Amino acid sequence: MVLIHLKSALSSSNDGNDEFLFETKSSTKVDDLIESVVSINNARLRSSLIVDTVRGLATYGPMKPPNSTTAEQAMTGGHTPDPSCLRTGNPPDEKMAQILHQAATALEDYVGRTQVKKKVALTLRDIDEKIKIVRDAVDLAYPTGLPETELTRMALEDPFNNEKLNLPLVDANNASLWAFNKEFVRGQLVSDRLGTNEKTKVICKLTLKDAGPPPREAIVSEAERNAMAAFYHKRQEELKRLADADDDDYLNSDWANPKGMKNSLQGLSDVKAPGLRF
């Protein structure tokens, strides 16, 4: 299987680059590959929304009607008031809340960026299964159902109605895939771009069509840059300390002792006088 390490240039994460792994075959059509990675990208965005809303649901209860004023929301707050005044403050019991948190955490862990370090390739089927577990947990906690204005319900039941979800979803027909600063050509096969080796591992970037090539990867990462700066600073301090030292300061070193070899052979190098500490 060809391993695609996909980094989205459209991400809104702090470092501007979200990422996940995806497996495909060299015989796969480029159009199908783009559609697959876009579907997973959109499913991960939807999953992030579900995780946030389910945690809010488990902590502060369902959302209040959108026509409630701020003053009314503050007066009708439950026993766990929501700081944002968007929820009723009436969460489910502790056991149900724990089930909701566990389901949300399982979904978050599966779609998270840590899966890249674990070398776990994502599939749309597994994401849908994790979302189904969350949906079942919500149905268990609220058997009578949630209000139609509840964002959790919208994200779980109507993922394609992005007017209400307001997610930065990507249209597969308006997406481009890049590798080695060259675009995958629609109508071709993956092998036309990467060759027929099924053990190929490649970093790709997802962008909008006609947006041009994505920014190149930095040669030195931020962590490596900080490590080099720390090493340079430490080296500068050592050189400064050596420059300030006396010319005969080395005479205090063990290697400068003329009797050092003799004492070592006789086993006297580590002998210390009783009662003295060094």
KESEPA-743040 format. One record per residue (C-alpha): residue in one letter; chain; x, y, z. Coordinates in pm, 1 decimal, m for minus. Layout:
<nodes>
+---------+--------+----------+----------+----------+
| residuo | cadena |       xx |       yy |       zz |
+---------+--------+----------+----------+----------+
|       A |      A |        X |        Y |        Z |
...
+---------+--------+----------+----------+----------+
</nodes>
This chain:
<nodes>
+---------+--------+----------+----------+----------+
| residuo | cadena |       xx |       yy |       zz |
+---------+--------+----------+----------+----------+
|       M |      A |      0.0 |      0.0 |      0.0 |
|       V |      A |    119.3 |    351.7 |    m81.8 |
|       L |      A |    129.3 |    557.2 |    238.6 |
|       I |      A |     13.8 |    916.0 |    194.4 |
|       H |      A |    119.0 |   1156.7 |    469.4 |
|       L |      A |   m127.7 |   1432.0 |    397.4 |
|       K |      A |    m84.3 |   1786.0 |    522.3 |
|       S |      A |   m364.0 |   2028.8 |    453.6 |
|       A |      A |   m254.2 |   2377.5 |    356.7 |
|       L |      A |   m612.1 |   2484.7 |    432.9 |
|       S |      A |   m589.8 |   2399.8 |    803.2 |
|       S |      A |   m672.6 |   2657.0 |   1070.9 |
|       S |      A |   m451.3 |   2489.8 |   1334.0 |
|       N |      A |   m191.4 |   2693.4 |   1519.4 |
|       D |      A |     98.9 |   2589.8 |   1298.4 |
|       G |      A |   m109.2 |   2613.3 |    980.4 |
|       N |      A |    m59.7 |   2247.5 |    896.1 |
|       D |      A |   m294.5 |   1967.1 |    999.4 |
|       E |      A |   m198.2 |   1614.1 |    903.4 |
|       F |      A |   m302.8 |   1250.7 |    887.8 |
|       L |      A |   m202.3 |    925.3 |    717.8 |
|       F |      A |   m394.2 |    752.6 |    438.8 |
|       E |      A |   m322.1 |    430.1 |    252.9 |
|       T |      A |   m396.0 |    377.0 |   m115.2 |
|       K |      A |   m274.3 |    174.4 |   m411.6 |
|       S |      A |    m61.6 |    281.3 |   m704.8 |
|       S |      A |   m341.8 |    169.2 |   m936.1 |
|       T |      A |   m589.2 |    412.3 |   m776.7 |
|       K |      A |   m722.8 |    692.9 |   m991.6 |
|       V |      A |   m610.8 |   1039.4 |   m888.6 |
|       D |      A |   m972.5 |   1159.0 |   m883.2 |
|       D |      A |  m1064.5 |    880.4 |   m640.2 |
|       L |      A |   m762.7 |    955.2 |   m422.3 |
|       I |      A |   m852.2 |   1324.7 |   m396.9 |
|       E |      A |  m1212.8 |   1238.8 |   m314.8 |
|       S |      A |  m1099.2 |    996.3 |    m41.0 |
|       V |      A |   m855.8 |   1232.8 |    131.5 |
|       V |      A |  m1104.9 |   1519.6 |    108.4 |
|       S |      A |  m1373.5 |   1300.5 |    267.3 |
|       I |      A |  m1143.6 |   1212.4 |    556.0 |
|       N |      A |  m1035.1 |   1575.0 |    592.0 |
|       N |      A |  m1398.8 |   1686.0 |    615.7 |
|       A |      A |  m1484.1 |   1399.1 |    852.0 |
|       R |      A |  m1203.7 |   1506.4 |   1084.2 |
|       L |      A |  m1336.7 |   1863.3 |   1088.1 |
|       R |      A |  m1684.1 |   1735.0 |   1165.1 |
|       S |      A |  m1540.1 |   1507.0 |   1436.1 |
|       S |      A |  m1367.6 |   1799.8 |   1605.2 |
|       L |      A |  m1699.7 |   1984.9 |   1619.7 |
|       I |      A |  m1875.0 |   1677.2 |   1758.3 |
|       V |      A |  m1609.9 |   1635.3 |   2028.6 |
|       D |      A |  m1643.8 |   1997.5 |   2142.5 |
|       T |      A |  m2022.7 |   1999.2 |   2144.1 |
|       V |      A |  m2055.4 |   1661.9 |   2317.6 |
|       R |      A |  m1821.6 |   1773.8 |   2593.8 |
|       G |      A |  m2027.2 |   2090.2 |   2635.1 |
|       L |      A |  m2341.5 |   1877.4 |   2641.1 |
|       A |      A |  m2197.4 |   1647.5 |   2908.6 |
|       T |      A |  m2078.7 |   1939.5 |   3122.0 |
|       Y |      A |  m2351.9 |   2204.9 |   3084.9 |
|       G |      A |  m2645.9 |   2027.3 |   2925.2 |
|       P |      A |  m2837.1 |   2109.2 |   2602.3 |
|       M |      A |  m2823.6 |   2444.9 |   2429.2 |
|       K |      A |  m3085.7 |   2707.7 |   2502.3 |
|       P |      A |  m3321.0 |   2839.3 |   2231.7 |
|       P |      A |  m3140.0 |   3089.0 |   2008.1 |
|       N |      A |  m3404.0 |   3359.7 |   2077.2 |
|       S |      A |  m3323.0 |   3372.9 |   2450.4 |
|       T |      A |  m3163.1 |   3695.2 |   2565.2 |
|       T |      A |  m2847.1 |   3704.2 |   2772.1 |
|       A |      A |  m3040.3 |   3819.1 |   3080.2 |
|       E |      A |  m3294.8 |   3537.7 |   3041.9 |
|       Q |      A |  m3017.1 |   3283.3 |   2997.9 |
|       A |      A |  m2845.7 |   3402.4 |   3315.3 |
|       M |      A |  m3171.3 |   3384.0 |   3515.7 |
|       T |      A |  m3263.0 |   3034.4 |   3394.6 |
|       G |      A |  m2919.9 |   2882.0 |   3457.0 |
|       G |      A |  m2914.6 |   2533.4 |   3611.9 |
|       H |      A |  m2697.5 |   2388.3 |   3882.7 |
|       T |      A |  m2391.3 |   2392.4 |   3651.9 |
|       P |      A |  m2405.1 |   2737.3 |   3490.2 |
|       D |      A |  m2246.1 |   2767.3 |   3147.7 |
|       P |      A |  m1991.1 |   3054.0 |   3140.3 |
|       S |      A |  m2091.0 |   3127.6 |   2780.1 |
|       C |      A |  m2463.1 |   3130.7 |   2874.1 |
|       L |      A |  m2538.8 |   2915.9 |   2568.3 |
|       R |      A |  m2644.3 |   2600.7 |   2755.2 |
|       T |      A |  m2910.2 |   2532.1 |   3016.0 |
|       G |      A |  m2670.8 |   2425.9 |   3291.7 |
|       N |      A |  m2858.2 |   2096.5 |   3339.9 |
|       P |      A |  m2616.1 |   1820.3 |   3237.0 |
|       P |      A |  m2700.3 |   1449.8 |   3254.1 |
|       D |      A |  m2613.7 |   1248.6 |   3563.5 |
|       E |      A |  m2251.0 |   1173.0 |   3639.2 |
|       K |      A |  m2257.4 |    824.3 |   3487.8 |
|       M |      A |  m2406.0 |    941.7 |   3157.1 |
|       A |      A |  m2170.1 |   1239.2 |   3147.0 |
|       Q |      A |  m1874.8 |   1003.8 |   3186.2 |
|       I |      A |  m2000.6 |    788.3 |   2898.4 |
|       L |      A |  m2029.6 |   1097.8 |   2677.0 |
|       H |      A |  m1678.2 |   1211.7 |   2767.9 |
|       Q |      A |  m1533.2 |    867.4 |   2697.7 |
|       A |      A |  m1700.6 |    845.6 |   2355.8 |
|       A |      A |  m1583.1 |   1197.2 |   2265.4 |
|       T |      A |  m1227.4 |   1121.7 |   2377.3 |
|       A |      A |  m1216.9 |    800.9 |   2171.4 |
|       L |      A |  m1324.3 |    995.1 |   1861.6 |
|       E |      A |  m1075.7 |   1273.4 |   1931.8 |
|       D |      A |   m788.8 |   1028.8 |   1978.0 |
|       Y |      A |   m863.0 |    847.8 |   1651.9 |
|       V |      A |   m876.1 |   1156.3 |   1430.2 |
|       G |      A |   m598.4 |   1341.8 |   1614.0 |
|       R |      A |   m255.9 |   1428.9 |   1479.0 |
|       T |      A |    m90.6 |   1186.7 |   1722.9 |
|       Q |      A |   m195.9 |    907.8 |   1487.1 |
|       V |      A |     81.1 |   1020.1 |   1252.4 |
|       K |      A |    346.4 |    943.8 |   1515.3 |
|       K |      A |    174.2 |    612.0 |   1585.6 |
|       K |      A |    178.2 |    538.9 |   1209.3 |
|       V |      A |   m197.5 |    474.1 |   1203.0 |
|       A |      A |   m364.5 |    535.0 |    866.0 |
|       L |      A |   m719.0 |    671.2 |    891.4 |
|       T |      A |  m1020.8 |    530.0 |    711.9 |
|       L |      A |  m1358.7 |    691.2 |    662.8 |
|       R |      A |  m1526.0 |    371.7 |    783.5 |
|       D |      A |  m1348.5 |    382.2 |   1120.3 |
|       I |      A |  m1430.8 |    750.4 |   1165.9 |
|       D |      A |  m1799.1 |    678.6 |   1096.4 |
|       E |      A |  m1790.8 |    395.1 |   1350.9 |
|       K |      A |  m1645.7 |    625.5 |   1617.7 |
|       I |      A |  m1910.4 |    886.9 |   1538.5 |
|       K |      A |  m2180.8 |    618.8 |   1566.0 |
|       I |      A |  m2052.6 |    532.6 |   1914.7 |
|       V |      A |  m2086.1 |    899.0 |   2010.5 |
|       R |      A |  m2438.0 |    909.5 |   1863.9 |
|       D |      A |  m2537.2 |    601.0 |   2063.2 |
|       A |      A |  m2396.8 |    759.0 |   2380.0 |
|       V |      A |  m2599.6 |   1076.3 |   2318.9 |
|       D |      A |  m2915.7 |    870.5 |   2258.1 |
|       L |      A |  m2849.0 |    683.2 |   2581.9 |
|       A |      A |  m2804.6 |   1004.6 |   2780.1 |
|       Y |      A |  m3103.2 |   1176.8 |   2615.7 |
|       P |      A |  m3352.6 |    903.9 |   2516.0 |
|       T |      A |  m3623.5 |   1161.7 |   2437.3 |
|       G |      A |  m3391.2 |   1340.0 |   2196.0 |
|       L |      A |  m3220.8 |   1678.0 |   2185.1 |
|       P |      A |  m3371.7 |   2010.1 |   2071.1 |
|       E |      A |  m3352.9 |   2081.9 |   1699.3 |
|       T |      A |  m3134.7 |   2383.7 |   1775.5 |
|       E |      A |  m2876.8 |   2167.0 |   1956.3 |
|       L |      A |  m2546.8 |   2183.3 |   1764.6 |
|       T |      A |  m2457.8 |   1829.6 |   1872.3 |
|       R |      A |  m2771.3 |   1696.4 |   1705.7 |
|       M |      A |  m2699.8 |   1887.0 |   1385.2 |
|       A |      A |  m2342.8 |   1757.9 |   1365.3 |
|       L |      A |  m2446.4 |   1398.7 |   1430.6 |
|       E |      A |  m2758.0 |   1378.8 |   1212.9 |
|       D |      A |  m2704.5 |   1625.4 |    928.4 |
|       P |      A |  m2333.0 |   1639.9 |    840.9 |
|       F |      A |  m2394.5 |   1776.6 |    491.1 |
|       N |      A |  m2587.7 |   2084.4 |    602.3 |
|       N |      A |  m2283.2 |   2305.0 |    643.6 |
|       E |      A |  m2490.0 |   2625.0 |    654.9 |
|       K |      A |  m2564.2 |   2556.6 |   1021.4 |
|       L |      A |  m2239.8 |   2380.8 |   1111.0 |
|       N |      A |  m2023.2 |   2652.3 |    952.2 |
|       L |      A |  m1721.5 |   2424.8 |    903.1 |
|       P |      A |  m1437.4 |   2496.6 |    656.5 |
|       L |      A |  m1524.4 |   2189.4 |    450.9 |
|       V |      A |  m1348.3 |   2125.4 |    121.3 |
|       D |      A |  m1522.1 |   2041.4 |   m205.8 |
|       A |      A |  m1348.9 |   1747.1 |   m372.8 |
|       N |      A |  m1416.9 |   1898.9 |   m715.5 |
|       N |      A |  m1237.2 |   2215.3 |   m608.8 |
|       A |      A |   m935.3 |   2048.0 |   m446.3 |
|       S |      A |   m584.7 |   1971.1 |   m567.1 |
|       L |      A |   m323.0 |   1732.1 |   m435.2 |
|       W |      A |     49.1 |   1809.8 |   m449.9 |
|       A |      A |    368.2 |   1611.3 |   m391.5 |
|       F |      A |    727.9 |   1720.4 |   m453.2 |
|       N |      A |    590.1 |   2060.5 |   m553.4 |
|       K |      A |    405.7 |   1901.8 |   m847.0 |
|       E |      A |     32.0 |   1855.8 |   m879.6 |
|       F |      A |   m142.4 |   1521.3 |   m920.9 |
|       V |      A |   m308.0 |   1531.4 |  m1262.7 |
|       R |      A |   m672.6 |   1432.3 |  m1265.3 |
|       G |      A |   m753.1 |   1152.5 |  m1507.3 |
|       Q |      A |   m424.1 |    976.6 |  m1435.7 |
|       L |      A |   m329.8 |    702.8 |  m1189.2 |
|       V |      A |   m130.6 |    739.3 |   m871.1 |
|       S |      A |    143.8 |    531.7 |  m1037.5 |
|       D |      A |    179.4 |    798.7 |  m1306.9 |
|       R |      A |    293.2 |   1037.8 |  m1033.8 |
|       L |      A |    462.0 |    813.8 |   m776.0 |
|       G |      A |    555.7 |    497.1 |   m963.7 |
|       T |      A |    441.9 |    139.9 |   m906.5 |
|       N |      A |    624.7 |     69.3 |   m579.4 |
|       E |      A |    352.1 |    m21.8 |   m329.1 |
|       K |      A |    585.6 |     57.3 |    m36.7 |
|       T |      A |    615.9 |    423.1 |   m129.8 |
|       K |      A |    578.7 |    681.3 |    146.5 |
|       V |      A |    518.0 |   1038.4 |     37.5 |
|       I |      A |    417.4 |   1371.5 |    191.1 |
|       C |      A |    129.9 |   1534.9 |      4.5 |
|       K |      A |    m50.8 |   1863.6 |     51.7 |
|       L |      A |   m415.4 |   1941.3 |     m8.8 |
|       T |      A |   m499.4 |   2282.1 |   m153.2 |
|       L |      A |   m774.3 |   2450.7 |   m348.1 |
|       K |      A |   m773.1 |   2418.8 |   m724.4 |
|       D |      A |   m597.7 |   2699.5 |   m913.5 |
|       A |      A |   m437.0 |   2819.1 |   m587.3 |
|       G |      A |    m90.5 |   2727.6 |   m709.4 |
|       P |      A |    167.8 |   2511.9 |   m532.6 |
|       P |      A |    158.2 |   2506.0 |   m151.8 |
|       P |      A |    446.5 |   2648.9 |     54.9 |
|       R |      A |    752.8 |   2428.4 |     73.9 |
|       E |      A |    833.7 |   2238.6 |    390.1 |
|       A |      A |   1083.1 |   2410.8 |    619.8 |
|       I |      A |   1425.4 |   2244.7 |    600.3 |
|       V |      A |   1476.1 |   2291.1 |    974.7 |
|       S |      A |   1184.6 |   2247.1 |   1212.0 |
|       E |      A |   1112.3 |   2482.1 |   1501.3 |
|       A |      A |   1232.9 |   2223.2 |   1754.4 |
|       E |      A |   1559.0 |   2169.1 |   1564.2 |
|       R |      A |   1608.6 |   2544.5 |   1535.6 |
|       N |      A |   1567.3 |   2586.5 |   1912.4 |
|       A |      A |   1806.0 |   2297.9 |   1978.6 |
|       M |      A |   2072.8 |   2450.1 |   1753.1 |
|       A |      A |   2031.5 |   2789.5 |   1920.1 |
|       A |      A |   2070.9 |   2630.5 |   2264.6 |
|       F |      A |   2382.7 |   2440.4 |   2151.5 |
|       Y |      A |   2534.8 |   2754.9 |   2000.3 |
|       H |      A |   2469.2 |   2951.9 |   2320.0 |
|       K |      A |   2624.6 |   2677.3 |   2533.6 |
|       R |      A |   2927.7 |   2660.5 |   2305.1 |
|       Q |      A |   2972.0 |   3037.1 |   2322.1 |
|       E |      A |   2966.0 |   3023.4 |   2703.6 |
|       E |      A |   3230.1 |   2748.9 |   2704.8 |
|       L |      A |   3458.7 |   2945.5 |   2472.6 |
|       K |      A |   3414.2 |   3256.8 |   2684.4 |
|       R |      A |   3497.6 |   3064.5 |   3002.0 |
|       L |      A |   3810.6 |   2917.6 |   2841.2 |
|       A |      A |   3922.6 |   3260.3 |   2722.4 |
|       D |      A |   3889.6 |   3403.5 |   3074.5 |
|       A |      A |   4074.3 |   3112.4 |   3238.5 |
|       D |      A |   4443.4 |   3145.5 |   3345.9 |
|       D |      A |   4713.7 |   2995.4 |   3127.3 |
|       D |      A |   4813.4 |   2746.8 |   3397.2 |
|       D |      A |   4459.7 |   2662.7 |   3501.5 |
|       Y |      A |   4494.7 |   2325.6 |   3331.2 |
|       L |      A |   4749.0 |   2220.6 |   3596.0 |
|       N |      A |   4459.7 |   2157.0 |   3834.5 |
|       S |      A |   4317.1 |   1892.1 |   3600.5 |
|       D |      A |   4367.6 |   1521.8 |   3671.3 |
|       W |      A |   4523.4 |   1459.0 |   3333.2 |
|       A |      A |   4800.1 |   1714.4 |   3409.8 |
|       N |      A |   4914.8 |   1533.0 |   3724.9 |
|       P |      A |   5266.4 |   1389.0 |   3653.3 |
|       K |      A |   5200.8 |   1106.3 |   3899.6 |
|       G |      A |   4854.7 |   1033.8 |   3765.0 |
|       M |      A |   4953.4 |    722.7 |   3565.8 |
|       K |      A |   5157.7 |    579.7 |   3854.5 |
|       N |      A |   4873.7 |    634.2 |   4101.7 |
|       S |      A |   4629.5 |    477.3 |   3860.3 |
|       L |      A |   4842.3 |    164.0 |   3812.5 |
|       Q |      A |   4888.9 |    131.5 |   4188.8 |
|       G |      A |   4519.8 |    185.3 |   4253.5 |
|       L |      A |   4580.3 |    506.2 |   4446.9 |
|       S |      A |   4396.0 |    748.4 |   4221.7 |
|       D |      A |   4071.9 |    731.0 |   4423.2 |
|       V |      A |   4228.3 |    711.2 |   4769.9 |
|       K |      A |   4106.1 |    985.7 |   5001.5 |
|       A |      A |   4214.3 |   1082.0 |   5349.3 |
|       P |      A |   3975.9 |    966.3 |   5626.8 |
|       G |      A |   3724.2 |   1225.7 |   5734.9 |
|       L |      A |   3769.6 |   1442.2 |   5424.2 |
|       R |      A |   3507.1 |   1494.7 |   5162.1 |
|       F |      A |   3567.5 |   1620.0 |   4811.5 |
+---------+--------+----------+----------+----------+
</nodes>
